[in-house]
Amino acid sequence: MAALPGGTVTFLFTDVEGSTRLLQELGDSYGDVVRDHRRLLREHLGDKGGTEVDTQGDAFFYSFARARDAVAGAVAAQRALAEHDWPERAQVRVRMGLHTGEPSVGEEGYLGLDVVRAARICSAGHGGQILISETTRALLGNDLPEGVVVVDLGQQSLKDVQHERIYELALDDAPRSFPPLKTEAPKSSSDLLAERIEHHVEEMVEQSLTGALTGKPPAQTTRWTLFGLLNFVLLVAALAALVLLLKLVL
C-alpha cells in the first residue's frame, strides 16, 4: 500500500451504476469496460494527487491531501468517462462521493467514521453525479473547476451516520437532472409520536407480564385481578388504535 496522506484528508469513493445490467448486456465485452474504467479513473485521479487506497470490482477508494485536488480529480474523471467511446455504445455512468475529515491511519489503512460517511454519500448518488459533504464544500470555497456549479441538496439522512448536508457538483456538459438521492427518509412528527406511544405500550406489557409471573402488580400496591387485567387489555387496544389513526390521518 502506498503511503497514505494523514491529517486532514478528503476521501473519494466511486462506483459504477448498474454494473450487473452492463455485464448481462455486454457479456465478454464487459471486461473491456472494466479495463477502460479503471484506466481512466487512475489516470485522472492520480494526476490530481490522489492515492489509491483500495479497489474492489468496479468501485474505487481514493484519498487526497487537499479537498480542491479531490474535486478537480472527480470532475476530470467524470468528463473523461462521459467522453469515452465505450464498447457497443454502452452507457457507463459512475457515481462519486467526497467527504473531508481527520481519520486515524492504521496498518490496514484509514479508520474512523469519516470513511463510512464518504462511502454513504457515494451510495446516495446516481451514475454521473458528484456529491460532496458540507465539510468538503466549506474547504472548497469559491475555487471551483471551470464549468462547475454547486447545488445545495439540503439536509439528508444517511445510513449509520445520520444527518449530513449534501451538495452536488453540477457539470455544464453533463445532465443537470437526477432522481432524488437514495437516502433514508426523515421521520415525520406523527411517526415520532407513534413510536413514543408504541414504546409506552411495550413498557406496560413488559411490566404487566412481570406482575403476572410474580403475582405482584406493576406498582406493587394492589393485587392483580381479572378486572385489572381487563382494564389493561382495553387500554392497550385503545393505544394501538390511536397509533393506527395517527399513521392514517397525519
LUMKOL-136872 format. One record per residue: residue in one letter; x, y, z of N, C-alpha, C, CB in turn. Coordinates in steps of 0.02 Angstrom, whole numbers, padded with zeros to 5 digits, always signed. Glycine has a CB too. Layout:
AXYZXYZXYZXYZ/...
This chain:
M+00042-00060+00000+00000+00000+00000+00044+00062+00000-00048+00000+00061/A+00026+00111-00044+00064+00173-00046+00054+00212+00018+00042+00216-00107/A+00102+00258+00032+00097+00299+00092+00033+00340+00088+00159+00345+00099/L-00007+00336+00140-00072+00369+00140-00066+00439+00170-00124+00328+00178/P-00098+00489+00140-00098+00556+00170-00130+00554+00239-00136+00605+00125/G-00101+00592+00285-00128+00597+00353-00154+00667+00367-00075+00577+00404/G-00175+00678+00429-00202+00743+00447-00272+00751+00419-00157+00799+00423/T-00284+00809+00388-00348+00822+00356-00347+00791+00286-00363+00899+00351/V-00393+00745+00275-00393+00705+00214-00462+00708+00182-00373+00631+00228/T-00463+00711+00115-00527+00707+00079-00531+00638+00046-00532+00764+00025/F-00585+00604+00062-00597+00537+00034-00642+00542-00027-00628+00491+00087/L-00628+00500-00076-00668+00496-00137-00685+00423-00150-00631+00527-00197/F-00750+00408-00150-00773+00341-00168-00809+00344-00236-00821+00312-00114/T-00799+00293-00277-00833+00289-00341-00864+00220-00349-00784+00303-00399/D-00915+00216-00392-00949+00153-00403-00987+00157-00469-00998+00135-00345/V-00983+00104-00510-01018+00102-00574-01091+00086-00561-00986+00051-00622/E-01135+00127-00588-01207+00115-00581-01230+00062-00630-01246+00180-00590/G-01269+00013-00605-01297-00038-00649-01245-00084-00679-01335-00006-00703/S-01193-00102-00640-01139-00144-00667-01165-00214-00686-01083-00150-00617/T-01211-00241-00647-01238-00307-00662-01276-00306-00728-01285-00332-00606/R-01315-00253-00739-01351-00246-00803-01302-00241-00861-01397-00185-00801/L-01249-00203-00852-01199-00196-00905-01166-00263-00921-01146-00145-00885/L-01151-00301-00869-01122-00367-00879-01168-00412-00919-01105-00399-00812/Q-01232-00410-00903-01280-00452-00939-01287-00429-01012-01348-00449-00905/E-01285-00364-01024-01294-00339-01091-01232-00349-01135-01311-00265-01089/L-01172-00341-01105-01111-00341-01145-01075-00408-01146-01064-00290-01117/G-01088-00450-01098-01054-00515-01097-00979-00507-01090-01070-00554-01160/D-00942-00538-01135-00869-00536-01131-00842-00465-01141-00838-00582-01183/S-00879-00423-01176-00855-00354-01187-00853-00314-01123-00901-00319-01237/Y-00886-00338-01070-00885-00301-01007-00815-00298-00978-00932-00335-00956/G-00773-00346-00995-00703-00343-00973-00668-00281-01000-00666-00406-00995/D-00685-00261-01061-00656-00200-01089-00680-00138-01052-00673-00195-01164/V-00744-00140-01031-00771-00084-00993-00734-00077-00927-00847-00094-00981/V-00725-00132-00892-00690-00130-00828-00619-00104-00836-00689-00200-00796/R-00584-00128-00888-00516-00107-00900-00511-00032-00915-00485-00146-00958/D-00554-00007-00960-00552+00064-00978-00574+00108-00919-00596+00077-01039/H-00624+00085-00882-00648+00122-00823-00593+00131-00772-00708+00086-00791/R-00557+00078-00758-00502+00082-00709-00446+00127-00735-00475+00012-00695/R-00430+00121-00799-00376+00162-00827-00393+00237-00823-00362+00142-00899/L-00455+00254-00841-00474+00325-00841-00474+00353-00770-00543+00333-00872/L-00501+00316-00722-00502+00341-00653-00431+00348-00626-00543+00294-00609/R-00390+00298-00635-00322+00302-00609-00283+00359-00641-00285+00236-00620/E-00294+00369-00705-00258+00422-00740-00277+00491-00713-00273+00419-00815/H-00342+00505-00708-00363+00573-00690-00362+00586-00615-00433+00585-00716/L-00376+00535-00574-00372+00545-00502-00299+00548-00479-00409+00490-00464/G-00258+00505-00508-00187+00507-00491-00153+00570-00514-00152+00447-00521/D-00175+00597-00571-00146+00659-00598-00158+00718-00551-00175+00674-00667/K-00212+00714-00510-00227+00769-00463-00201+00755-00393-00302+00780-00461/G-00157+00707-00387-00126+00693-00322-00162+00642-00280-00121+00756-00284/G-00209+00606-00308-00245+00556-00270-00205+00493-00257-00309+00539-00305/T-00217+00463-00199-00185+00400-00181-00238+00345-00182-00151+00405-00111/E-00226+00293-00220-00273+00237-00222-00268+00196-00158-00260+00193-00284/V-00321+00196-00119-00322+00160-00056-00345+00088-00067-00368+00195-00006/D-00397+00080-00108-00424+00013-00118-00467+00013-00182-00466-00010-00056/T-00474-00046-00211-00520-00055-00267-00550-00125-00261-00485-00045-00335/Q-00615-00129-00272-00650-00193-00271-00700-00194-00327-00684-00204-00202/G-00690-00239-00374-00736-00243-00431-00735-00179-00471-00806-00258-00407/D-00793-00145-00472-00798-00082-00510-00801-00021-00464-00860-00084-00554/A-00775-00028-00404-00775+00028-00355-00704+00047-00337-00814+00008-00292/F-00694+00113-00326-00628+00138-00305-00634+00178-00241-00597+00182-00361/F-00580+00179-00204-00574+00219-00143-00507+00256-00148-00577+00174-00077/Y-00512+00323-00152-00453+00366-00157-00450+00415-00098-00452+00405-00224/S-00390+00439-00083-00383+00491-00033-00339+00547-00062-00351+00463+00033/F-00353+00608-00039-00317+00667-00063-00297+00710-00003-00361+00708-00113/A-00240+00742-00008-00217+00786+00045-00254+00853+00043-00142+00798+00039/R-00283+00870-00014-00319+00934-00022-00388+00922-00052-00278+00983-00066/A-00438+00955-00023-00506+00947-00048-00513+00971-00120-00555+00984-00003/R-00479+01025-00136-00485+01053-00204-00456+01006-00256-00449+01120-00208/D-00403+00970-00238-00375+00921-00285-00423+00863-00295-00306+00896-00260/A-00455+00842-00241-00503+00786-00246-00561+00805-00292-00529+00767-00177/V-00586+00866-00284-00641+00890-00326-00619+00895-00399-00667+00958-00301/A-00559+00923-00410-00534+00929-00478-00526+00861-00511-00467+00967-00478/G-00502+00812-00472-00494+00745-00498-00561+00713-00515-00457+00702-00449/A-00611+00722-00472-00677+00694-00484-00708+00723-00547-00723+00706-00424/V-00702+00789-00555-00731+00822-00614-00696+00798-00677-00725+00899-00607/A-00630+00795-00676-00592+00773-00735-00610+00700-00753-00517+00779-00723/A-00617+00658-00702-00633+00588-00715-00703+00581-00743-00627+00548-00650/Q-00751+00618-00717-00819+00614-00744-00822+00636-00816-00867+00657-00701/R-00786+00688-00833-00787+00712-00902-00754+00661-00948-00751+00779-00907/A-00700+00630-00925-00666+00579-00966-00711+00518-00977-00600+00558-00933/L-00747+00498-00925-00793+00442-00931-00849+00457-00980-00822+00424-00862/A-00875+00519-00977-00930+00538-01021-00908+00542-01094-00959+00606-00999/E-00846+00561-01107-00821+00570-01175-00793+00505-01205-00767+00622-01176/H-00784+00454-01164-00752+00393-01188-00798+00353-01235-00731+00348-01129/D-00768+00320-01284-00805+00279-01331-00808+00208-01303-00771+00280-01402/W-00863+00191-01270-00870+00126-01237-00891+00072-01287-00920+00131-01180/P-00873+00009-01272-00892-00046-01317-00967-00049-01327-00867-00113-01289/E-00987-00059-01390-01058-00067-01408-01100-00008-01384-01085-00132-01378/R-01069+00051-01382-01104+00113-01363-01138+00107-01294-01156+00132-01415/A-01107+00071-01250-01134+00061-01183-01135+00127-01145-01094+00008-01144/Q-01184+00135-01101-01190+00193-01058-01158+00176-00991-01265+00216-01050/V-01097+00199-00980-01061+00184-00918-01062+00247-00875-00987+00161-00933/R-01098+00243-00820-01106+00301-00776-01080+00283-00706-01180+00323-00772/V-01041+00329-00679-01008+00317-00614-01031+00370-00564-00931+00319-00622/R-01052+00346-00505-01069+00392-00451-01007+00405-00410-01126+00363-00406/M-01001+00465-00382-00943+00484-00342-00966+00522-00280-00894+00528-00383/G-00933+00508-00223-00948+00542-00161-00885+00563-00125-00990+00499-00116/L-00884+00624-00098-00824+00651-00065-00842+00677+00004-00792+00706-00107/H-00795+00667+00051-00802+00694+00118-00733+00705+00147-00843+00646+00164/T-00726+00758+00186-00662+00776+00216-00664+00768+00291-00643+00849+00198/G-00611+00738+00319-00608+00728+00391-00536+00719+00414-00649+00667+00412/E-00528+00699+00476-00462+00687+00505-00460+00615+00533-00446+00739+00561/P-00453+00566+00490-00455+00496+00512-00390+00473+00544-00472+00452+00453/S-00394+00418+00578-00334+00383+00602-00308+00339+00546-00349+00341+00667/V-00243+00329+00546-00213+00286+00495-00180+00227+00530-00160+00326+00451/G-00206+00167+00518-00179+00106+00548-00141+00065+00497-00234+00065+00579/E-00120+00005+00517-00083-00038+00472-00125-00060+00412-00059-00099+00510/E-00191-00064+00422-00235-00086+00368-00266-00028+00329-00291-00129+00397/G-00245+00034+00345-00272+00091+00309-00308+00140+00355-00319+00068+00256/Y-00355+00176+00328-00391+00228+00365-00443+00197+00412-00424+00277+00317/L-00451+00229+00470-00500+00208+00519-00542+00268+00539-00466+00176+00581/G-00606+00256+00552-00647+00310+00578-00712+00319+00539-00609+00374+00577/L-00756+00357+00569-00823+00368+00540-00820+00409+00476-00867+00402+00591/D-00768+00449+00467-00763+00490+00406-00761+00446+00344-00702+00535+00410/V-00730+00388+00348-00727+00343+00291-00798+00318+00275-00680+00283+00305/V-00834+00299+00327-00903+00275+00317-00946+00330+00288-00932+00251+00384/R-00938+00390+00312-00979+00447+00288-00967+00458+00213-00963+00511+00327/A-00905+00456+00192-00890+00466+00121-00921+00411+00078-00814+00468+00109/A-00917+00349+00102-00947+00293+00065-01022+00300+00061-00928+00227+00098/R-01054+00321+00115-01127+00329+00115-01149+00385+00068-01152+00344+00186/I-01109+00438+00064-01125+00493+00018-01122+00468-00054-01077+00553+00028/C-01072+00428-00069-01067+00399-00137-01127+00355-00152-01001+00358-00144/S-01146+00313-00105-01202+00266-00116-01268+00303-00126-01208+00219-00056/A-01274+00364-00100-01336+00401-00106-01346+00430-00176-01337+00457-00055/G-01293+00433-00215-01296+00466-00280-01316+00421-00337-01230+00497-00295/H-01314+00449-00397-01331+00414-00459-01273+00419-00508-01397+00442-00490/G-01274+00375-00557-01220+00375-00606-01211+00442-00640-01232+00322-00657/G-01150+00467-00643-01135+00532-00672-01138+00589-00622-01182+00546-00727/Q-01156+00575-00561-01165+00626-00510-01103+00629-00464-01229+00613-00469/I-01085+00691-00444-01032+00702-00394-01063+00735-00334-00973+00745-00424/L-01060+00702-00276-01088+00728-00214-01032+00743-00165-01138+00679-00184/I-01038+00798-00128-00988+00815-00078-01022+00833-00012-00944+00874-00103/S-00986+00824+00042-01013+00840+00108-01007+00914+00122-00976+00799+00163/E-01038+00935+00177-01034+01006+00196-00963+01027+00213-01081+01019+00256/T-00925+00982+00244-00856+00998+00261-00814+01009+00199-00825+00941+00304/T-00822+00964+00150-00785+00972+00087-00806+01036+00051-00796+00911+00041/R-00870+01051+00053-00895+01112+00021-00863+01174+00052-00971+01116+00026/A-00857+01175+00118-00828+01232+00153-00755+01241+00133-00834+01224+00229/L-00718+01187+00129-00647+01191+00110-00639+01210+00037-00613+01124+00124/L-00686+01192-00003-00682+01208-00075-00690+01283-00087-00735+01170-00114/G-00732+01316-00048-00743+01388-00057-00769+01404-00126-00678+01426-00044/N-00741+01456-00156-00761+01477-00223-00713+01452-00276-00767+01552-00227/D-00665+01411-00256-00615+01385-00303-00643+01323-00339-00548+01368-00266/L-00686+01335-00387-00719+01281-00423-00686+01269-00491-00793+01296-00432/P-00684+01206-00513-00660+01194-00581-00704+01230-00632-00659+01118-00596/E-00676+01246-00689-00714+01281-00740-00775+01241-00762-00669+01297-00800/G-00831+01275-00769-00891+01242-00793-00927+01202-00740-00875+01199-00849/V-00914+01216-00676-00945+01179-00621-00981+01227-00575-00891+01139-00582/V-01042+01209-00555-01079+01248-00506-01098+01201-00449-01142+01280-00538/V-01107+01231-00390-01125+01192-00331-01201+01198-00319-01086+01216-00268/V-01234+01141-00310-01305+01139-00298-01317+01111-00228-01342+01096-00351/D-01352+01149-00187-01366+01127-00118-01426+01080-00119-01381+01189-00072/L-01414+01017-00100-01468+00966-00099-01499+00959-00030-01441+00899-00121/G-01477+01001+00017-01508+01002+00083-01485+00948+00130-01581+00997+00074/Q-01516+00949+00188-01500+00900+00241-01527+00831+00222-01529+00923+00309/Q-01484+00781+00227-01503+00713+00209-01488+00667+00268-01465+00690+00146/S-01525+00612+00269-01515+00561+00321-01479+00501+00291-01583+00540+00353/L-01418+00489+00312-01378+00434+00286-01377+00375+00334-01307+00459+00272/K-01376+00317+00306-01374+00256+00347-01312+00255+00391-01376+00193+00302/D-01320+00241+00454-01266+00232+00503-01235+00298+00527-01212+00189+00474/V-01237+00351+00486-01204+00414+00505-01254+00471+00514-01152+00433+00453/Q-01318+00457+00507-01372+00505+00518-01368+00564+00470-01370+00529+00589/H-01368+00625+00497-01380+00683+00454-01316+00710+00423-01414+00738+00495/E-01324+00734+00361-01269+00766+00325-01298+00812+00272-01222+00713+00293/R-01274+00873+00269-01294+00918+00216-01252+00902+00154-01286+00994+00237/I-01286+00887+00100-01251+00863+00040-01258+00914-00017-01279+00794+00018/Y-01204+00921-00054-01203+00965-00112-01184+00925-00173-01152+01024-00101/E-01210+00948-00230-01192+00916-00294-01148+00962-00334-01256+00898-00334/L-01096+00935-00365-01055+00972-00412-01084+00960-00481-00980+00951-00408/A-01121+01009-00507-01154+01001-00572-01108+01026-00627-01221+01040-00572/L-01098+00983-00677-01055+00999-00733-01098+01027-00790-01015+00938-00757/D-01074+01081-00822-01112+01112-00876-01122+01064-00934-01076+01175-00900/D-01074+01019-00945-01077+00974-01003-01105+00906-00984-01009+00967-01034/A-01142+00902-00929-01172+00838-00907-01245+00849-00891-01134+00809-00846/P-01284+00795-00885-01355+00802-00867-01363+00840-00801-01389+00734-00861/R-01411+00886-00799-01421+00927-00739-01477+00900-00694-01435+00998-00758/S-01513+00850-00718-01570+00824-00681-01558+00751-00661-01634+00832-00721/F-01559+00738-00596-01551+00671-00570-01611+00655-00525-01484+00663-00532/P-01626+00590-00517-01679+00571-00470-01660+00592-00399-01692+00494-00472/P-01707+00591-00353-01691+00607-00283-01637+00562-00256-01754+00602-00239/L-01599+00587-00208-01546+00547-00179-01574+00486-00144-01505+00589-00130/K-01534+00433-00144-01554+00371-00112-01534+00372-00038-01522+00309-00148/T-01570+00413-00001-01557+00420+00070-01618+00399+00110-01537+00494+00088/E-01608+00391+00175-01664+00372+00218-01710+00432+00228-01638+00346+00286/A-01775+00420+00221-01823+00474+00229-01827+00495+00302-01893+00453+00204/P-01824+00560+00317-01830+00583+00386-01899+00567+00415-01818+00659+00390/K-01901+00552+00478-01964+00535+00511-02005+00597+00524-01951+00497+00577/S-02070+00592+00510-02116+00647+00523-02133+00650+00597-02180+00640+00480/S-02164+00706+00617-02183+00714+00687-02234+00662+00708-02210+00784+00699/S-02279+00643+00661-02328+00592+00678-02295+00524+00688-02381+00587+00622/D-02244+00509+00647-02208+00446+00655-02173+00444+00723-02156+00436+00599/L-02142+00500+00743-02108+00502+00807-02156+00493+00865-02070+00568+00814/L-02216+00526+00859-02266+00519+00912-02291+00447+00916-02325+00567+00899/A-02302+00417+00858-02325+00348+00857-02273+00301+00889-02340+00325+00786/E-02209+00314+00875-02156+00273+00905-02156+00280+00981-02088+00293+00877/R-02168+00340+01006-02169+00351+01078-02226+00312+01110-02175+00426+01094/I-02285+00314+01077-02342+00278+01104-02329+00202+01103-02406+00294+01064/E-02301+00178+01047-02285+00107+01042-02236+00085+01096-02257+00090+00973/H-02186+00128+01108-02137+00112+01159-02170+00110+01228-02080+00165+01158/H-02216+00157+01240-02251+00158+01304-02292+00094+01314-02296+00221+01310/V-02326+00073+01260-02366+00012+01263-02321-00048+01279-02404+00000+01197/E-02264-00052+01245-02217-00107+01257-02194-00110+01329-02156-00102+01210/E-02181-00051+01358-02160-00049+01428-02216-00074+01474-02140+00023+01447/M-02278-00054+01459-02334-00075+01500-02344-00151+01496-02397-00040+01479/V-02337-00178+01435-02345-00250+01427-02291-00287+01466-02341-00270+01352/E-02230-00263+01461-02175-00295+01497-02186-00294+01572-02108-00261+01479/Q-02207-00236+01598-02219-00230+01670-02276-00275+01692-02234-00158+01688/S-02329-00280+01651-02387-00320+01669-02371-00394+01669-02444-00305+01623/L-02332-00416+01618-02313-00486+01616-02270-00504+01676-02275-00501+01551/T-02227-00457+01695-02185-00469+01755-02229-00476+01816-02134-00412+01764/G-02280-00434+01822-02326-00437+01879-02365-00502+01879-02373-00379+01878/A-02386-00525+01820-02424-00587+01817-02382-00647+01837-02452-00598+01746/L-02318-00647+01819-02274-00703+01835-02255-00704+01909-02212-00701+01792/T-02248-00645+01939-02226-00641+02008-02284-00639+02057-02182-00581+02018/G-02345-00628+02030-02402-00621+02074-02410-00552+02103-02397-00671+02130/K-02369-00505+02079-02373-00436+02103-02390-00390+02046-02307-00414+02137/P-02431-00339+02056-02446-00291+02004-02386-00247+01991-02508-00248+02023/P-02384-00211+01932-02327-00169+01915-02308-00120+01970-02340-00132+01853/A-02357-00086+02000-02342-00036+02050-02332-00067+02119-02396+00015+02053/Q-02346-00132+02124-02339-00169+02188-02381-00137+02243-02266-00171+02208/T-02441-00111+02225-02484-00080+02276-02551-00116+02282-02495-00006+02259/T-02572-00149+02227-02635-00186+02229-02625-00253+02198-02691-00147+02193/R-02669-00300+02215-02663-00366+02187-02688-00366+02114-02701-00417+02229/W-02657-00411+02074-02678-00418+02004-02743-00457+02003-02623-00454+01962/T-02796-00426+01976-02862-00458+01973-02885-00463+01902-02914-00419+02016/L-02937-00502+01892-02965-00509+01825-02991-00442+01800-03021-00561+01824/F-03020-00402+01844-03045-00337+01824-02987-00291+01802-03084-00304+01883/G-02932-00294+01839-02874-00253+01820-02845-00275+01753-02820-00256+01874/L-02843-00341+01741-02817-00366+01678-02860-00343+01619-02814-00443+01680/L-02927-00344+01630-02972-00322+01577-02961-00248+01561-03044-00334+01597/N-02954-00208+01612-02941-00136+01601-02876-00125+01563-02937-00100+01668/F-02827-00165+01580-02762-00158+01546-02767-00175+01472-02709-00202+01580/V-02802-00232+01456-02811-00252+01387-02848-00198+01348-02850-00318+01383/L-02899-00168+01377-02936-00114+01344-02891-00054+01331-02997-00094+01385/L-02848-00038+01379-02803+00019+01370-02753+00007+01314-02765+00032+01436/V-02726-00054+01311-02679-00070+01258-02714-00065+01190-02650-00141+01268/A-02776-00091+01185-02813-00087+01122-02826-00016+01102-02879-00125+01129/A-02842+00027+01150-02855+00097+01134-02792+00132+01109-02882+00133+01196/L-02736+00118+01142-02673+00148+01120-02653+00124+01050-02617+00133+01170/A-02663+00059+01037-02647+00032+00971-02690+00064+00917-02656-00044+00970/A-02754+00075+00932-02799+00109+00885-02777+00180+00873-02871+00108+00911/L-02752+00214+00925-02728+00282+00918-02667+00285+00873-02712+00313+00986/V-02622+00237+00880-02563+00234+00837-02584+00226+00764-02517+00175+00859/L-02630+00180+00751-02654+00169+00683-02687+00232+00654-02703+00111+00680/L-02726+00266+00695-02760+00327+00673-02710+00381+00655-02808+00353+00727/L-02657+00389+00695-02606+00438+00682-02571+00425+00615-02555+00439+00738/K-02558+00362+00601-02523+00345+00540-02566+00355+00478-02498+00273+00542/L-02632+00347+00485-02678+00354+00429-02698+00425+00416-02738+00313+00441/V-02705+00465+00470-02732+00532+00462-02679+00585+00454-02775+00549+00522/L-02625+00580+00496-02575+00634+00495-02526+00626+00438-02536+00636+00561/
